[in-house]
Amino acid sequence: MFLTIDCEVDLYDLIERSRAMKTSITRTVQWLREPGIPVPDLSETLRSALGRVPGRVGGI
């Protein structure tokens, strides 16, 4: 699938594209950002997602 600067890329898209291209998510982010495709901050996205995972009381 082709992307334009109007496309929204989420974590799932990054994982799937990285798998398809057999490269790291970090490299995929770099490739997408080079032509100006907006990609969310990977660290913040992961922190946010992990914050929604139920865990033990008192942390993991």
C-alpha positions in Angstrom: 0.0 0.0 0.0 1.3 3.4 -0.9 1.3 6.2 1.7 1.1 10.0 1.3 1.5 12.7 3.9 -2.2 12.6 4.5 -2.1 9.0 5.8 -2.1 8.1 9.4 0.4 5.5 10.4 -0.1 3.6 13.7 2.0 1.1 15.6 0.2 -1.9 13.9 1.1 -0.4 10.5 4.7 0.1 11.5 5.0 -3.5 12.7 3.4 -4.9 9.6 5.4 -2.8 7.2 8.6 -3.7 9.0 7.8 -7.4 8.8 7.0 -7.2 5.1 10.3 -5.3 4.4 12.3 -7.5 6.9 13.7 -4.5 8.7 13.5 -2.9 12.1 10.6 -0.7 13.1 13.2 2.1 13.7 14.4 1.9 10.1 10.8 1.8 8.8 10.1 5.0 10.8 13.1 6.7 9.3 12.1 5.7 5.7 8.5 7.0 6.2 9.6 10.3 7.8 12.2 11.1 5.0 9.5 12.0 2.5 7.4 13.8 5.2 4.9 11.0 6.1 3.9 11.7 9.7 4.7 8.9 12.1 3.9 9.0 15.8 6.8 9.0 18.4 7.5 5.3 18.8 8.6 5.6 22.5 5.5 7.5 23.5 3.2 5.1 21.5 4.7 2.1 23.3 4.5 3.8 26.8 0.9 4.6 26.1 0.0 1.1 25.0 1.9 -0.5 27.9 0.0 1.8 30.3 -3.3 0.2 29.2 -2.1 -3.4 29.8 -3.4 -4.8 33.1 -0.7 -5.7 35.5 -0.1 -6.6 39.1 -0.9 -4.1 41.8 2.2 -2.2 42.6 3.7 -2.4 39.1 5.2 -5.1 37.1 
